[in-house]
Amino acid sequence: MLSRKTISVMCGIILPFASTVFAQSEDGLDDEFALLQEEDIIFTAAKHEQDITDSPSAITVITREQIENTHCTDVICLLRMVPEVDVRRLRPAYAAVGARALTDTFYGDKVLALIDGREVNVDFFGVPLWQALPIHLEDIERIEVIRGPGSALYGPNAHSMVVSIATRKIKNRSAEIFLSGGEHDRTSLSLRLDQQIGDFRLHLSSNLDTQAHWQQQDQRERGVARLRLRAEYETSGSTTWAELGLVRVEGNILTSLGPAHIPPGFMGHANLAYETELVQARLSYSFFDTDFNADVPLYYGNLQLGEFPPNLHVFSSSLNTDVQLNWSPFSDNLLIAGANYRWFTTIFKENDPEESHEHRLGIFLHDEQRLFEDLIITGSLRFDYNNITEYALSPRLAVVWKFSDQQLVRAAFGRAFRKPCFFNTSTHFTSVSENIDGIQQFFHDNIGNDDLGNESITAFEIGYRAHFLDNSFIVEADVFYNLYRDTINFKINIVDNLGLPNLPESTMQFTNAGREVDSLGGSLSLTYRIKETLRINANYTFRHSWFISDPLDDQTEGASKGERVAWEPAHLFNFSFHYLHKQGLRLGLAIHAKSSSVDNLQEDGGILDPMIKVYNPPTWFVSGFFGWRFVLESNWLEAGVRAFNVLNIAFRDTQATRRPDGVELGGELIGRRLFFYLRGTI
């Protein structure tokens, strides 16, 4: 019988050619076996290769087959279809993503994003820039989504979800191209080149994405250009690889203060890794260099207090090193130990101080014990220290019981945290122009809170997974109970003095108060994989979150202890299917729906304006794709169309308020997005 490792290696070799083989094969059973095995083997949940039925965490796998055969053109669209995941598209260049609960307009910072094990959250803001990731969709092999806390293995920011992206394997010799264009100035171009020279494999990819506003056709709101070079050296027992990447990005985003425009800026990274069955080591460097044009009017009523400078230049960089050791002390036991160090530097000339340094150190231990072949007990513990907040301990304990050959139950407990980002703790502007005395000093003394502490989550979950009909029908159900504590909130308290702000008595900063929340919810997912041609999936998520103490700020005005949190949709629903005929026909349909929610936004879009409640109605939309793949000897060519929101139902992921000057604060108005594409080998 083949081992799991052997099957995984086979899948890694077979999958890049799976679509071609699909069209050529007279018997699709071998291809179906490879695809099913690839989906059922995971790497992220316990930092090693394992069967998905052994996973200590609720996890969803998005395979290369699913990425290719979808209406989606970016990662956030794929995440929208994952159970328990909420996506808020706020601008073409910015989206907030969260799992299970506690995701609102400005706070999509409780998710850790990894690409080949490297953290890609921007340290300055603490969020992944989902629309400017240093990788194109065509370069992704698989995405694993841990739906729940992951700090016990991954440390800070693995608060409510971990999204781990793995890049495609380098082929012996290959050239692929992807061309796409459509409505709203949406273009996507990608070129991949792979070459093997002896034991060395080389990869070069370059791609470009652009997109405009749905209504303002002449306004380009996102432009991302990427270049990536990778070299691998592989022997029978080890793999060494190095990678260089550069991203040029421009667009409009939302910050905690309001809208901001990013003129062309750059992000870059360099990775060096060494991997064996027993040891994994990684050294990486990344930087973020850009200007921000903050479009935030400093008004109090009709009185203009001052202005932000037109350009806020930020340069940040981080040096990161990881080491992991795996060994089996005795039979049916696996022990993993690891350490991580991260050094983060920020140079922000409009800030006090202009240069800042942060240090993070994490050490973890993970143990798995299999008992009687049917019971797996997993325990993890991580210690994290940084020079900004107090240390954190992140434990996790899980039990998986396979009470039959096809069914299992999982029970887990975990605690995780998010370290405040630089913007939360260390932003003290020095160059705000004054129209009234004291406004510059007010911004110098406020915004960042040097005494801010870590956010925390304590989570309990029970899961069930069953395979029926020779593994073609899968049922997965999860119930979770989360306790959110010390959640960071932006508190504004302007003291009025006869129609003028009393600035010395006023405060405006981040605080660990006002959002003590408990959340109870669950999800049900059904997947039916019918031989080689048809896959059907449906999932439903319910969640109910409530305040356990009276909120302490104006952003939750009107809420009280015991009242339901209104900013999150209580119901999320997804349905999708795709049909892949072996002669080349490919088509699919997807439906997404969510219930209503309420956001709190500034009435006139100014940072000092009073908050108002904005109602987000229920939304639903239909998307789909159609394509045809032609096989030409050893090459292939595919043409088709992808359509997001086929019925052109105008909606927002979150509503917006309009400022007196016409600028909108909040979600982007979204309609149909039609894309024609051509892809293939050349």
N, C-alpha and C positions, 0 to 999 in steps of 0.2 A: 504494500500500500504506500502511496506517495505521502511524504510528510507535508505538513502545512507550509513549511518554508519552500519545499520543492514546488508545490502548487503555486505559491505566490510568485516565485521566479518565472515559472511557466506563463502565469498571467501577465507579468510585466513584459514578457517577450511577445505574447500573442496579441494583447490588446491593441497596440498601435496599428496592427494590420487587421483588426477584427472586422471593420466595416468592409474592407476589400474582400476578405475571405467570405464574409456573409453573402456577398453578391455572387461569388464564384462557386461556393460549395453546393454540391448536390444534396448533401445531408447536413442540416444545420445543427445536429445534436452536439458535435464537438465544440462548435462556436458557442452554443448556449451554455455548455458546461463551463467554458472559460469565463464568460460574462458573469454567470452566477457566482463562481468562485471569487472573482475579483470584487464583487459587491459584498460578499460575506466575510472577507478578510479585512481586518482593520489594523491600524497602527497607532492611533492617537490616544485612545481611551486609557491605555496603561503604558504608553511609551515603548511598546514593542509589538511585534506582529502577533495577532491572535485571531481566533474565530470570533465573529460578531456575537455569537451566543455565549462567549466567555466574558463579554465586556462588563466592567463594573459600572459603566455609565450609560445613560440613554444616549444613543448615537445614531446619526443618519449619514449615509454614504451617498454621494453623488458621483457616479462613475463617468468615465470618458464617453461611454455610449450615450448616457443621458445628457451630457454637456453638448455633444454634437447634435443630438436629435431633440431640439427644444426651440421654443419661441424666443428664448432669452439671448441677449447680447452682452450681458455683464453678470458679475457675481451676485450683486444684490437681487437681481431678478430670480436667480436660482435659489437664493436663501429664502425668498418670499414663499416658495412652495414647500419649505421644510416645516413639519409640525412644531408648534410652540414658538415659532420665530415671527417677530413683528418687524416689518420694514416700513420706515417713513422716508419717502423721497421728498426732500426739502428743496433741492436745487438739482439741475442736471449734473453739477459737480459735487454734490454732497447728499449723503443719505445717512439716517440714523437707523441702526439695527440693534435689536435686543431680543433676548429669549425669555419666555415665560411671563415676565412682568417687568414693571418699572422702566419702560421706554417711553419718553415723551419727546417733544419737539427738539429740545436742545441737548438732550442727554442720551446719546448713543455710545457712551464711553464705558460700558460694562462688559464689553466683548474683547477678547484677545484674538487677534488675527496672526496666523503664522504662514509663511511660505517656505517650504522645505525646512521647517523647524526654526526659521528666523522670525523674530517678532517684527511686525511691520506697523504696529500702532505708532503714530506720530507723537513723540514724547511731549512736545510743546502743548498739544491739545488733549492727548490721551486717547484719541480715537483713531481707528483705521480710516484712511481716505479711500473708501470703497471704490469710488469712480476714478481714482488715480493710482490704483495698485500697480506695482512695477511688473505686471505680468498681464498678457492678453488672454482672453478666454481660450484661444486656440493653443496656448502653451500649457494648459492645465490638464493633468492626467486624472485627478480625483480630488474631491473635497470631502473632508470628514468633519461633521458638526457635532460637538459634544453639547448636548442641551442640558446645561446645568453647571454648577461650579467646578472649576478645574485648577484652583490655586494649589492644591496639594501636590501637583506635579509641575505646574507651569507658573506659579507665582503671581505677581501683581497683574491686575487687569483681567485675569481669567475668572471674573466675578460671577457672571451668569451664563457664559457660553464661550466655547473655544471653536474657532473656525480654522482648520488646518488644511492648507492647500498644498498639494504635491504636484510638481511639474512633470511633464511628459518625459519618458525615457528617451535617451538619444539613440537614434537608429544607426545602423551601419553606414548607410548612405541614403540621403533623402533630401528632397526639396519640396516644400509645400507652400501654397499661397492661398490667402483668403481675402476676398474683396466683397465689400458690402456697402450699400448706400440706400438712402430712403428719405422719408419725410423729416422735416424740421432739421435740415442740414446735418443729418446723421450719416457719418461715413465711418467705416472701419476697414483698415488695411493691415494685413499681417503677412510676413514672409519668414519662413523657417528654413534653415539649412543645417543638415547634420552630416558628419563625415567621420569615418573611423580610419585611423592610421595605426596599425599594430594594436597595442593595448590601449591606445588613446582614443577617446571619442571627443569630438568638438561640436559645439552647437553655437549658432548665431541666429538671433531673431530680431526683427525690427517691426514695429507696428505703430499705427496712428489711429486715434479715435477723436471724432468731433461731434458736437451736438449743440443745437440751439434751443431756445425757449419754445414751448409749445405754441404760444400766441405771438410772440415777438420774433418773427421769422428772420429779421436782420440782425438779431443779437446772438452771437455765439457765446454760449454760457459754459462750454467745456471744450478744452483742447488738450489731449494727452498724447505725447510721443514717447516711445520707449525703445531702448536698445539694450540687448542682453547678450553677453558672451559667456560661454561655459565650457570648461574642459574637464574630462574625467579620465582617470587612470584606474583600471580595474584588474585585479589579479584573482586567483581562485579563492582567496580568503579575505580580501579587503577592497575597499573603494576609496579613492581620494579624488576630490573634486574642488575646483575653484570657479568662482563666478564673479563677473563684473556687470553692473547694471546702472543705467542712467535714465531718468524720467524727466521730461520737460512738461510742465503742467500749467494751465491757466484756467480760470473759471470763477464762478461766484459761489460762495459758501455761506453758511450761517454759523456764527460764533455765539457764545453765551451772551454777548453784548448786542448782537444784531447782525445784519448783512455785512459782508466784506468781499471785496474783489481781489483776486490774486492775479496780478500781471504775471507774465511768464516767469516761472521760478523753476528750481531744479531739485530733484531728489536723486540720491545715488547710493549704491551699496557695493561692498566687496565681501565675498564669503570664501572661506577656506575650511574644508571639512575632511575628516578621516573617519571611516566607518568599518568596523568588523562586527562579527557576531557578539563579541564581548565588550568592545569599546566603541563609543562614538564621541568625537571631539569636534568642536566647531569654533571658529574665530570669525567675527564679522564686524564690519564698520559701515555706518550709514550716516548720511547727512541730509539736511533739509535747509534750503537757501532760497528765500523768497521775500517779496514785499506784500504787505496787506494794506489795502485802501479801505479803511473802516467807514462804512456809510451809516454812521450813528449820530443823529442830530442831538446836540446837547441843549435841549429846550426844557424849560419849566413853565408850563402853560404856553403863553405866547412870547416868553422872554428867552432869548438865546443866551446861554451862560458861557459858551465857549465852543471850540472846535478841536477835534482830533487832528493831528498832523496828516497831510495827504498820503504820506508813505511811511509805514512802519516796517523797517527791515529786520528780519529775523534770520539768524543762522544758528542751527542746532546740529549737533553730531553726537553719535553714541558709539562706543566700543563695547562689544559683547563677546563673552567667551563662555562656552558650555562644555562640560565633560560628563559623560554617563558611563557607568560600568554595569554589566549584566553578568550574573552567574547563578548557578543552581547549587546551593549548599548540600541538598539532599534530594531524594526522589520526589517528583511532583511538586517541587518548590522552585520559585523564581524570585531572586532578590535583585533589585535595581537601586543603585545609589547614584546621585548626581549633584553637581554644583554649578552655579551660574554667577557670573559677575558682570555688571553693566555700569559703564561710566558715561554720564550724559553731560554735555556742555551746551550752554546757550549764550549767544552774544546778541543782545537786544539793546541797541543804542538809545532807544526812547524809554528805557526802563531803569529803575534803581534797584539793585546794581546792574551795570551794563553787562557784566559777565557772571554767569552762575555755573556751579558744578554740582552734580548729584551722583551719588554712588549707591548701587544696589548689590546686595549679596544674598544668594539663596542656596540652601542645602536641603536635599530631600532624600527620603528613603521609602521605597515601595516594595511590598512583599506580597506574593501570591502563593496560596497553598491549595492544592487540589486534594480532596478527600473522597474516597470511595468512587471516584470517577464521575460522581453526580453533583458534587458540592465544591464550589470554589469560594474561598475566603480571601478578600483583598484588603490590605491596609496600607495607607500612605500618610506620611507626615512631612511637612515642609516648614522650614524656618526661614523667614525673610527679614533682612535688615536694610534700612536706607537712612541717609543722613537728614531726611526731611521729616518723616513721621516715625512713630514708635514701631518696634518690631512686630511681626505678625507670625502666628502659628496657624497652619492650615492643615487640619486632619481630614482624612476621608476613610470610611469603612464601608465595604460592600460585601454582600453575600449573594451568590448566584446558585440556585438550586435547579438542576435539570431533572425534574420529576418524571419525565418520560423522554423517549428518543427525540420527540418533536416539540416539546414544550418546556418552558422554564419560567421561573419567577426570579426577580431581582429586588433586593432591598438595599438601600444605600443611605448613608448620612455623610454630609460634607460641610465644610466651612471654607469660605473664600473671601477675598478682599480685593479692593481696588485702591491703589495708591494715588492720591491726588496728583494731577498733572502739573506742569510748570505754570500754566495759565491760572490754575486754581490757587496756587500757593504764593507765587513769586512775581506776579504782574503788578508793578507800581509805576504808572506812566509819569514821565517827567516833562513832557512837551505839549501838554494841552494848552491851547491859547486861551487867554482870559478875556471875557467880556464883563465879568463881575469879579471882584476880589474874592479869592479863596477857592475858586474852582480848580486851579492847578494843584494846590495843596490837597484838596479833597481827593483827587484822583491819585495823587502820590500816596496818600495814606490808606486808600481803599482798594477795591477789586480783589487783589490777592490777599489770602489769609495765611500768614506764616505759622499760625497755630493749628491749622487744619489737620484732622486725623484721617485715618483710613476708613473707607466705607467697608461694611462687612455684610455677608449673607450667610445664614445657617439654613441648610436645605435638607429635607427628608423626602425620599421618593421610593415608590414601589412600582416595579415594571413587570410586564408579562409579554412574552414573545412565543409565538407558535408557528410551526411550519406544517402545512398540510398539502395534500395532492402532490407527493413527491417533490416537496420544497417549492412548488410553483405558486402556492398561495400562502402569504405571510400575514399574520395578525400581530400588531404591536400596540400595547396600551400602557400608559404611564399616568401615575398620580403623584403630584408634588405639593409640598408645603414649604414655603420659603419665608424666612424672617429677615427683613431688610433693616439694618441698623446703621446709624451714623451716616445716612445717605446725604451726599453733598447737595446743597441747595444754594441758589443765588438769592440772597436776602437784600431787599432795598427798603430802607427806612428814611424817608426825607421828612424832616421836621419843618413845618410851614411857619413862617413868621410874617403875618400880614401880607400874604400873597407872594412872599419871597422865601427861597429856601434858606434855612438856618444851617449852613454847611458844617460848622464846627460840631453841631449836635447830631448831624445826620451820618448814616452809615450805608455802605453798599459793598458787600463782599460775600464771598463764599463761606458757608457755614455747615457744620454737621448737625443741623437741626431742622425740624419741620417736616420730615418725611419718614417717620418711623412707621413702617408698613408691614403687614403680614399678607401673604398671598397663598391661596389654595386653588389648584387647578389640575387639569389632566388633558390627555390627548389620546386619540384612537387613530391608528393608521392601518390601512388595508392595501396590500400589494398583490396583484395577480399577474404572474409572468407566464404567458401562454406560449409555450414552445419558443420558436425563434422569431416570431413575427409581431406579437402584441404584448404590451405591458400596460396595465391599468393600476392607478394609485389614487387613493382618496384618504384624506386625513382631516380631522376636526380637533380643535383645541378650545377648551373653556378655561377661564381663569377669573377669580374673584379676589380682588385686593382691597384692603381696608386700612384706615389709619388706626393705630393703637394708642395714639395720644393726639391731643389737639394740635393741628399745624400751627407753626409759630410765625408765618410770614404771609404777605399779601398774595403770593402766587397761588396759594390754596385757600383764598378767602371764601368763606361760606362753608368750608368743610369742617368736620369735627370728628372727635374720637368715635370710632365705630362706623363712620360713613365710608362708602365705597370710593375707591380712587377712580376718578372720572376720566383721567387722561388716557387710559388704555382700553382698547376694544376687548370686550368680554368674550367674543366669539370670533374664531378664525377658521376658515374652511378652504380646502384645496382639492381639486379633482384634476387628474391628467391622464392621458393615454398617448402612446405612440405606437405606430404600426410601421414595421420595417420589412418590406417585402424583399426577398433575396434577389429578385430581378432588378432592384434599384429603387422602387417606390418607397418614399418615407413621408409620413404625415403624422400630425399629432394635434391635440386640443388640450387646453388647460383652462380651468375656471378658478378664480380666486375671489373670496368674499370675506368681509369683516364687518362687525357691528359698529355702532356709533361710539364716539368718544368726545371728550371735551378738553380743550387746551386753554392755557392762560397766557395771553400775549399782551404786550403794551398797546394801549388804546390807539395811540398815534405813531407807534413804531419808535419812539424815543426811549432812551435808556432810563430816563427819570419819569416817564409817563406812568400813570396808574394802570394796573392790570385789569383786563376784562376777560370774561369767559367766552370762548369761541366754540361753537358746536360743530362737530364733524359728523355728518350723517353716515348711515351705513353705505358701504360701497361694494360693488361686485363688477367684474369684467371678465371677458372671454379672450383668450389669446390662442394662437395656433401657428403651425408651420407646415409647409409642403415642399418636398424636394425630390429630385431624381438623381440617382448616382449611376454613372456610366463607368464600366470597367474596360480599360484599354490595355490589354496585356498586363504589364507590371504596374501601370499607372491607373489612376482613377480621377474622375471629374464629377462634381456634384453642383447642380444649380437648383435654386429654390427661393422661397420667400418666407420671412418670419414676420408675424404680425402680433404686436402687443396691443391689447384692448381693441379687438377686431370691430366691435360694435360702436366704437368712438364715443363711449360714455365718459363725458367730462367729469373728472373727480380730482380730489386732492387726498394724499395720504394724511395730511393734516391741514386744517384750514388756515387762512391768512387774514391779517388785518392790513388795511391800506393806509399808508401815511398821507398827510395832506398833499405832499408833492408827488403822489402816485406810486411810490415805491412800496412793494408788498413785503410784509414780514411774515414768514411762515412757509407753508407748503407750496410746491409748484403745481399749477393747474395742468393736469395730464389728460391727453386724449389719445387717439389712435397713433401708433407708431409702426409704420410699414417699412420693412427692410428687404431688399433683394440682395441675394448673395451668390457668389461663385467661389468654390473651393476645390482644391485638388492637388495632386502631385505634378511636378513639372521637371 
